[in-house]
Amino acid sequence: MQQSNTSLGPMHEEHWKMLWKSKMHERLKLLLWRIVCKSLPVQEILSKRFPIPNISCPVCGEEVETVEHVFIHCPITVQAWANSVWPLNMDVFKDMNIDQWIKIIINPIEKLKIQGKEAKEFSLFAVVLCDQVWKNRNQIVWGNQPVDSIKLSIQINKVFIQHKQAWQSILGEKENSPSWKPPPLGWIKCNFDATVKPDKVVLAVVCRDSNGSIVATDSQEECLSEPLWVKSKAALLAASLARKEVVARVVIEGDAQSVIKAILNPSTTPHWSINAIIEDIRLTLNSFECWNASFVFRDSNCVAHSLAQWAYFCNSFGSPPLCCFWLGGRR
């Protein structure tokens, strides 16, 4: 009888099945297969077939160009991950071989504790990053393109958004989720969100003006608690951050519908535990000339969500560099 956990090449059958069933372009799946099977023409592999005078990495020149170096060790890859929505510390994975790393990309639950819809998005992002790193490497080799880590990070985020939107369109996931809309002239809109992990809670706020330009950001660690309480604290952080800006009109916006309803009408507060927080939010907002609160779907709140993720993975709070979270909320 054949065992269910058979090994096909460097990975088990279960991982191959997860790869081929994943929601991503077939070309990206094939790229992962080529990486795992070491069929990409990196210098180390080519040197076994042809005499090559220099087998160091054409991007950094620091190490022999192996598949592990290109997709795990190379400084431009390390920087691309540091600038991403999931800013991984690649030093943690430096001793892995490439098939171990690809297994994490395909199934990030065990090692990275990323689950559900976020796990699928992480896998898509990671494959797009690999694809763009390899494309960037080839442009350097054949087109004498200079190394530009910031430009690469921006391109990775752009392509990731395109692939994500394409699958959402195919699956019909966006029918009820409108894009982020800027506030009226003279107003600012503060989007809030929070990420709740087993070890930590992070609140995040991104404030933008009528042009969609970011005017203020903030993130902070909060004690572990129920999601409703956490989202309420994030809304309070949004109101407090808005108060620091020299504006008379503000909208706070988030994907926590029950919290938004409670802010607009305290009698609808779903649980006594957030009564005091809702009172503080309304007290702060009443200091403005005009204010409003609005609910949006998660896809329209993605910038605040990205900031919360970045702050959690980096364990860094306050206002981060703008390149550390993608600005895909306004489409």
C-alpha positions as CSV (number, residue, x, y, z in Angstrom):
1,M,0.0,0.0,0.0
2,Q,1.3,3.5,-0.9
3,Q,1.8,5.8,2.0
4,S,-0.1,9.1,1.9
5,N,3.0,11.2,2.7
6,T,5.1,10.2,-0.2
7,S,8.1,12.3,-1.3
8,L,8.2,13.5,-4.9
9,G,11.6,15.0,-5.4
10,P,12.7,17.5,-2.7
11,M,9.1,18.0,-1.4
12,H,6.4,15.8,-0.1
13,E,3.3,15.1,-2.1
14,E,1.1,17.3,0.2
15,H,3.2,20.4,-0.6
16,W,3.0,19.8,-4.3
17,K,-0.7,19.4,-4.1
18,M,-1.0,22.7,-2.1
19,L,1.1,24.4,-4.8
20,W,-0.8,23.2,-7.8
21,K,-4.2,24.0,-6.1
22,S,-3.1,27.5,-5.0
23,K,-4.9,30.6,-6.3
24,M,-2.1,32.1,-8.4
25,H,-1.0,32.3,-12.0
26,E,0.3,29.1,-13.5
27,R,3.5,30.9,-14.4
28,L,4.2,31.6,-10.7
29,K,3.5,28.0,-9.8
30,L,6.0,26.9,-12.4
31,L,8.6,29.3,-11.0
32,L,8.4,27.8,-7.6
33,W,8.7,24.3,-9.2
34,R,11.8,25.5,-11.0
35,I,13.3,27.0,-7.9
36,V,12.8,23.8,-5.9
37,C,14.1,21.6,-8.6
38,K,17.1,23.9,-9.1
39,S,16.4,24.3,-12.8
40,L,17.0,28.1,-12.9
41,P,20.2,29.1,-14.6
42,V,22.1,30.5,-11.6
43,Q,25.9,30.7,-11.8
44,E,26.5,27.8,-9.5
45,I,24.4,25.4,-11.6
46,L,25.8,26.8,-14.9
47,S,29.4,26.3,-13.7
48,K,28.8,22.6,-13.5
49,R,28.1,22.5,-17.3
50,F,30.2,25.3,-18.7
51,P,33.5,27.0,-17.6
52,I,32.5,30.3,-16.0
53,P,35.3,32.6,-14.7
54,N,33.1,34.3,-12.1
55,I,30.3,32.5,-10.3
56,S,29.5,35.2,-7.7
57,C,26.1,36.8,-7.5
58,P,25.8,39.4,-10.3
59,V,23.5,41.6,-8.1
60,C,25.7,41.9,-4.9
61,G,28.9,40.0,-5.7
62,E,29.2,38.8,-2.1
63,E,28.6,35.1,-2.5
64,V,28.4,32.3,-5.0
65,E,25.1,32.6,-6.8
66,T,23.0,29.6,-5.7
67,V,19.2,29.4,-5.6
68,E,19.4,29.8,-1.8
69,H,21.5,33.0,-2.3
70,V,19.1,34.5,-4.8
71,F,15.9,33.9,-2.9
72,I,17.1,33.9,0.8
73,H,20.5,35.5,1.3
74,C,21.1,38.2,-1.3
75,P,20.9,41.7,0.3
76,I,18.4,42.9,-2.3
77,T,16.1,40.0,-1.4
78,V,16.6,40.7,2.3
79,Q,15.7,44.3,1.8
80,A,12.7,43.5,-0.3
81,W,11.3,41.4,2.5
82,A,12.2,44.1,5.1
83,N,10.2,46.6,3.0
84,S,7.2,44.3,2.6
85,V,3.8,44.0,4.3
86,W,5.2,40.9,6.0
87,P,8.7,42.2,6.9
88,L,10.5,39.0,7.7
89,N,13.9,38.9,9.2
90,M,15.6,36.7,6.6
91,D,18.5,35.9,9.0
92,V,16.2,33.5,10.7
93,F,16.1,31.4,7.5
94,K,19.7,31.7,6.4
95,D,20.6,28.1,7.2
96,M,17.6,26.6,5.3
97,N,17.9,24.9,2.0
98,I,15.7,26.2,-0.8
99,D,13.0,23.4,-0.6
100,Q,12.5,24.2,3.2
101,W,12.0,27.9,2.3
102,I,9.5,27.1,-0.5
103,K,7.6,24.9,1.9
104,I,7.1,27.9,4.2
105,I,5.9,30.0,1.2
106,I,3.4,27.3,0.2
107,N,2.2,26.6,3.8
108,P,3.1,29.5,6.2
109,I,0.9,28.3,9.0
110,E,3.4,26.2,11.0
111,K,6.5,28.4,10.9
112,L,5.0,31.9,10.5
113,K,1.6,31.3,12.3
114,I,-0.2,33.0,9.4
115,Q,-3.6,31.5,8.8
116,G,-6.8,31.7,6.7
117,K,-7.1,34.3,4.0
118,E,-3.9,36.0,5.1
119,A,-1.9,32.8,4.5
120,K,-3.1,32.7,0.9
121,E,-2.2,36.4,0.4
122,F,1.2,35.8,2.0
123,S,1.9,32.9,-0.3
124,L,0.9,35.0,-3.3
125,F,3.0,37.9,-2.2
126,A,6.0,35.6,-1.5
127,V,5.9,34.1,-5.0
128,V,5.5,37.5,-6.6
129,L,8.5,38.7,-4.6
130,C,10.5,35.7,-5.9
131,D,9.4,36.4,-9.4
132,Q,10.4,40.0,-9.3
133,V,13.7,39.3,-7.6
134,W,14.5,36.9,-10.4
135,K,13.4,39.3,-13.1
136,N,15.4,42.1,-11.5
137,R,18.5,39.8,-11.4
138,N,18.1,39.1,-15.2
139,Q,17.7,42.8,-16.0
140,I,21.0,43.5,-14.1
141,V,22.7,40.6,-16.0
142,W,21.4,41.4,-19.5
143,G,20.4,45.0,-19.3
144,N,23.1,46.6,-17.0
145,Q,20.3,47.9,-14.9
146,P,21.5,49.5,-11.6
147,V,20.5,47.9,-8.3
148,D,17.6,49.8,-6.7
149,S,16.0,48.1,-3.7
150,I,13.3,50.8,-3.2
151,K,12.2,50.6,-6.8
152,L,12.1,46.8,-6.6
153,S,10.0,46.9,-3.4
154,I,7.5,49.3,-5.0
155,Q,7.3,47.1,-8.1
156,I,6.8,44.0,-6.0
157,N,3.8,45.6,-4.2
158,K,2.4,46.9,-7.5
159,V,2.5,43.4,-9.1
160,F,1.1,41.7,-5.9
161,I,-1.9,44.1,-6.0
162,Q,-2.5,43.3,-9.7
163,H,-2.4,39.6,-9.1
164,K,-4.6,39.8,-6.0
165,Q,-7.2,42.0,-7.8
166,A,-7.2,39.6,-10.7
167,W,-8.1,36.6,-8.5
168,Q,-10.6,38.6,-6.5
169,S,-12.3,39.5,-9.8
170,I,-12.3,35.9,-11.0
171,L,-13.7,34.6,-7.7
172,G,-16.2,37.5,-7.4
173,E,-14.9,38.6,-4.0
174,K,-15.1,42.3,-4.7
175,E,-18.7,42.8,-5.6
176,N,-19.6,44.3,-2.3
177,S,-16.3,45.9,-1.4
178,P,-15.9,49.4,-2.9
179,S,-12.5,51.1,-3.2
180,W,-11.2,53.6,-0.6
181,K,-12.6,57.0,-1.2
182,P,-10.9,60.3,-0.2
183,P,-12.6,62.7,2.2
184,P,-14.1,66.0,1.0
185,L,-11.8,69.0,0.6
186,G,-10.8,70.4,4.0
187,W,-11.3,67.0,5.8
188,I,-9.0,64.2,6.7
189,K,-9.9,60.6,6.9
190,C,-8.3,58.4,9.5
191,N,-8.5,54.6,8.7
192,F,-7.9,52.4,11.7
193,D,-7.3,48.6,12.1
194,A,-5.7,46.2,14.5
195,T,-3.9,42.8,14.2
196,V,-4.5,40.3,16.9
197,K,-1.9,37.6,17.3
198,P,-1.5,35.0,20.1
199,D,1.4,36.9,21.6
200,K,0.6,40.5,20.7
201,V,-2.0,43.1,19.6
202,V,-1.0,46.0,17.4
203,L,-3.2,49.1,16.6
204,A,-2.6,51.2,13.5
205,V,-4.0,54.4,12.0
206,V,-3.4,56.1,8.6
207,C,-4.7,59.6,8.0
208,R,-5.1,60.9,4.5
209,D,-6.4,64.2,3.0
210,S,-8.7,64.9,0.1
211,N,-5.8,64.2,-2.4
212,G,-5.2,60.7,-0.9
213,S,-1.9,61.9,0.5
214,I,-0.8,60.5,3.9
215,V,-0.7,63.2,6.5
216,A,-0.1,61.2,9.7
217,T,0.4,57.5,10.8
218,D,0.7,55.8,14.1
219,S,0.9,52.3,15.5
220,Q,1.2,51.0,19.0
221,E,1.2,47.8,21.0
222,E,-1.8,47.0,23.1
223,C,-2.6,44.4,25.7
224,L,-4.2,41.1,24.6
225,S,-8.0,41.3,24.7
226,E,-11.1,40.5,22.7
227,P,-11.3,41.7,19.1
228,L,-14.2,44.1,19.8
229,W,-12.2,45.9,22.6
230,V,-9.1,46.0,20.4
231,K,-10.9,47.5,17.4
232,S,-12.5,50.1,19.7
233,K,-9.0,51.0,21.0
234,A,-7.8,51.4,17.4
235,A,-10.7,53.8,16.7
236,L,-9.8,55.8,19.8
237,L,-6.2,56.0,18.5
238,A,-7.6,57.3,15.2
239,A,-9.6,60.0,16.9
240,S,-6.6,61.0,19.1
241,L,-4.2,61.1,16.1
242,A,-6.7,63.3,14.2
243,R,-6.8,65.7,17.1
244,K,-3.1,66.3,16.8
245,E,-3.5,67.5,13.2
246,V,-4.6,71.1,12.5
247,V,-7.9,70.3,10.9
248,A,-11.5,71.1,11.7
249,R,-13.2,68.2,10.0
250,V,-12.4,64.5,10.3
251,V,-13.8,61.1,9.3
252,I,-12.7,58.0,11.2
253,E,-13.1,54.8,9.2
254,G,-12.6,51.1,9.8
255,D,-13.9,47.6,9.0
256,A,-15.4,47.0,12.5
257,Q,-19.0,47.7,11.8
258,S,-20.2,47.3,15.4
259,V,-17.7,49.8,16.6
260,I,-18.6,52.3,13.9
261,K,-22.3,51.9,14.7
262,A,-21.6,52.5,18.4
263,I,-19.6,55.7,17.7
264,L,-22.5,57.1,15.6
265,N,-25.2,55.9,18.1
266,P,-23.9,54.9,21.6
267,S,-27.2,53.2,22.4
268,T,-26.2,50.5,19.9
269,T,-22.9,49.6,21.7
270,P,-22.8,45.8,21.5
271,H,-21.1,45.1,24.8
272,W,-20.5,47.0,28.1
273,S,-16.8,46.4,28.0
274,I,-16.3,49.1,25.3
275,N,-18.7,51.7,26.7
276,A,-16.0,53.9,28.2
277,I,-13.9,53.7,25.1
278,I,-16.8,54.8,22.9
279,E,-17.4,57.7,25.3
280,D,-13.8,58.7,24.9
281,I,-14.0,58.5,21.2
282,R,-17.1,60.7,21.0
283,L,-15.6,63.2,23.5
284,T,-12.5,63.5,21.3
285,L,-14.5,63.8,18.0
286,N,-16.9,66.4,19.5
287,S,-13.9,68.7,19.8
288,F,-13.9,69.0,16.0
289,E,-16.1,71.4,14.0
290,C,-17.5,68.4,12.1
291,W,-16.9,64.7,12.3
292,N,-18.2,61.4,10.9
293,A,-17.5,57.7,11.2
294,S,-17.9,55.2,8.4
295,F,-17.6,51.5,7.8
296,V,-15.7,49.9,4.9
297,F,-14.8,46.4,3.9
298,R,-11.4,45.0,4.6
299,D,-10.1,45.6,1.1
300,S,-10.9,49.3,1.4
301,N,-9.0,49.4,4.7
302,C,-5.9,47.7,3.4
303,V,-3.4,50.5,4.2
304,A,-4.2,50.6,7.9
305,H,-4.2,46.8,7.9
306,S,-0.7,46.8,6.2
307,L,0.7,49.1,8.8
308,A,-0.6,47.0,11.6
309,Q,1.0,43.9,10.0
310,W,4.3,45.7,9.5
311,A,4.5,47.0,13.1
312,Y,3.7,43.5,14.4
313,F,6.4,41.7,12.3
314,C,9.0,44.4,12.9
315,N,8.1,44.9,16.6
316,S,8.4,48.6,15.7
317,F,5.8,51.2,16.7
318,G,5.0,54.8,16.0
319,S,5.2,56.3,12.5
320,P,7.2,54.1,10.0
321,P,8.8,54.9,6.6
322,L,6.1,55.0,4.0
323,C,7.8,52.3,1.8
324,C,7.1,49.8,4.6
325,F,3.4,49.4,3.7
326,W,1.8,49.4,0.3
327,L,-0.5,52.3,-0.6
328,G,-3.1,50.3,-2.5
329,G,-6.2,51.6,-0.7
330,R,-7.1,54.1,-3.3
331,R,-7.6,52.5,-6.7
